[in-house]
Amino acid sequence: MHIALINAFPNLLSTAEVEFIRRFSIAAERLGHKAYEVVTSDDIHDCAPDFVIATHEFSPKLTPFLTFGAMWSPPAFYAPDPDRRRSILSYDGYLVGSPKVGQFLDDLEFATGIAKPRSDFRFLPTAPAAPFEPRAAGDPYELVYVGVHWDGGRHGNLFELLSKRSNIAFYGPPANWRAYPDAYRGEVPYDGTSMHRTLARHGIALCLHKTEHRRADTPSMRLFEAAAAGCLIVTDGIPFAKETLGNSAFHLDLEGVPAERVAAQISGIVDWVNRNPDIAADMARRSHAILNGDYSLDRTVEQTCAFAEKARATLTSRSVAGVRFAQEGVGAGGGPLVDVIIRTGGRQIDLLRRAIRSISGQRFGTFRIILADYKGRADVAALAVSEATATTSIEYLRCENTGLRSSTLWAGLRSVTAPYFAVLDDDDQLMPDHFGHLLATAAMQPGHPLYYSGVVRVEEENIEFMMQGNFQGPLDLTIPERRELKFIDGFDLVRLLNFDNYIQSNAWIARSEFLDDRLLVDPKLIVCEDMYLYFMLARHGSFVLSPWPTAFWNWRSVSTDNSMSAVEAETWHREGQRVLLRLDQEVMHDGFRFGSARTLTSLVPRHTPPHIMDRQRLKLGERYRFTDVIRNPGSGSIHSLETDGVWTSETAATIKLRAEQRLSDFGIRLTLMIAGSRRRPQRLGIWVGNECIFDGAVAIWRQIEISGAVHFERPMADFALTIRCSYTVSPRDEGVGQDPRSLGVLLDAIELLEQTEQLSVSETSGVDLVDPLDALRKTA
């Protein structure tokens, strides 16, 4: 088999994930498989693997290839993080490291009603099988500890005490072990083999875990590599080690025990081992036999490949069952299961051909494409004939070019005859198992009007790459990731009623039985027609998420054929108001009138869509406070407004802005401050539209001013300001204030400049801030 393993931290030299990938590759090669270390989704496409392993939950499924999540970390690390939960939800299956992780997955999947395949073995960061090599007679035992030691205080002052009273060797990044110059021995190359040789030299391996690891019973690779190297293991009471190794290892009790007592225990063990080398060697031999057998990486590779084959068969059976269920709605005469409406006329024929082939390339089902052409193009009509296949028929539908997006869509809706219908933009695509998953979800949860999948956004022009927090690091390499997991959210009527469109237009199927006479009346909308359709279908019931990202939303940052980017804010606002008026008296499935339901949702602070916000027009040369510019505080990715500005609450926040006039070349000046930890470097990125005006490291807790030049290919008044940082922090956790919130960047002021400016960065406050908010008030 060909297996791709994702390196989630490509800008870091030393990570457990990289070491595991190198070891996995060695074991896979020995068994006749091929393993690849990949970073981006393009890397995955290049090697076209049989399956993918995401070694960290920062990396979602972004490709059509079967993708499993390595769930070997404690749920406490990712359960509170919505982005990491969404990433986990995107996987095709799970390689589970402990029962506690399995319980988390039970809870996560309960809301979806769908249980994805899980390994029936414990997937752990094990080590390749190796023969036991006893120590030479008379060779003294020495304690060794290997770790990145990035957080310093994980085990209190235990390492300091050990360095003073035991013969111990520390290995890891030099900067993280500078406090122990006498015990530090260097950095072990992460090449899959050097760690084995390093541990074997010393003989006693100290294998400690964070509290979260012990409580979730998710052991680190240190246990397995120590056993493989023939070391005597001293560990910390993690249940797996107690149950698996028993009296072949030493188990410390760290819960509530002072570091001085733990250090004394460890020192006593080292002394005992050197007095009783034969007994120690026998213990090490038994640990090796246990972990080198059932838990060797060779065994893990075999089990993982078998799981992948079984998971693929399970998912195939699921899709086939969904197709059979849908066929019952067609009747004895047969016919397409899904009618797919493609509105076309204004884009290149190659894009349309690509969209059509993503339908005819579906693994399961039969389809009819309703090609709604509002331009009457001969090449489009010809494509309807040439691209038809045995499983996908194409009906060419000539539509009137009214300038109304809804009229073309509604012409297609009136032509629907299949039991399900869908919409696909002529520049978007579907993964090959898109309809299979949706039909299977409809079969499992019948009666709902609409079923939708997750969505992957694709940047097609290689101009803008996705900025992810896990891509930051000291190597400072540009990571050319063109895809991001955009939507995979459970149904939320409140969000929908607030025009928060988290259901992509090409990501769903709906039941044709709900196309009643009232719905089939064309609302004659320029935009918002997809939201209007959702609202009309929501009269009949809630929607259901199929938790797989199987739809591609293709985006071109510079090209002008992204239709929605050309629509002015006034049009969005006007058409949105028409939708509200038109649906005011419609009764939703929960019994509330649409208008009443909208009123009730205003009591719940949720995201307000930027395209219907009444944004302030910014005049050239005038300085504006963000407190006056932002109209939807306390929602989305920003906190509530404060005297000194507004804090972003996530690593990326986008704010829609409106200039008083259309602009092509201008300057922008921002006053802001970035939160951070003195233990971690912080990076700031600023985009105006699709143009990056700043991307680099910045000082934390200092007010700074950044100026830069902006160029748009075509003049526009409406544009987006995107602010990104590597991570968010809580001032209270950092000891710099009492604010418990997660903070990213404090946005203070903005000014659009008539003259373009080269990039400049300057500090407006020359003091180190103790309490960020108080200090900023003093310097403002």
Secondary structure, DSSP 4 states (H G I P E B T S, - for coil): -EEEEE-S-TT-S--HHHHHHHHHHHHHHHTT-EEEEE-SHHHHHHH--SEEEESSTTS---SSS-EEEEE-S-HHHHTT-HHHHHHHHTSSEEEE--HHHHHHHHHHHHTTT----B-SS------------PPPTT---EEEEE---TTS-TTTTHHHHHHHHS-EEEES-GGGGTT-TTTEEE----SSSHHHHHHHHHEEEEE---HHHHHHT---HHHHHHHHTTPEEEE---HHHHHHHGGGSEE---TT--HHHHHHHHHHHHHHHHH-HHHHHHHHHHHHHHHTTTT-HHHHHHHHHHHHHHHHHHHHHHHHHHHHHHHTTT-TT---SEEEEEEESSS-HHHHHHHHHHHHT-SS--EEEEEEESS--HHHHHHHHHT--SSEEEEEEE----S-HHHHHHHHHTT--SSEEEE--TT-EE-TTHHHHHHHHHHHSTT-SEEEEEEEEEE-SSSS----GGG-STT-------EEEEE-----HHHHHTT---S-TTSEEEEGGG--TTTTS----SS-HHHHHHHHHGGG---EEEEEEEEEEEE-SS-TT-GGGGS-HHHHHHHHHHHHHHTTTPBPTTS-BHHHHHHHHTTS--PPPGGGS-PPEEPTT-EEEHHHH-SSTTSTTB---BTTBEEBSSSEEEEEEEEEEEEEEEEEEEEEEE---TTS--EEEEEETTEEEEEEE--SSSEEEEEEEEEEEEEEEEEEEEEEES--B-HHHHTS-S--S-B-EEEEEEEEESS----EEEES--S--SSHHHHHHHH-
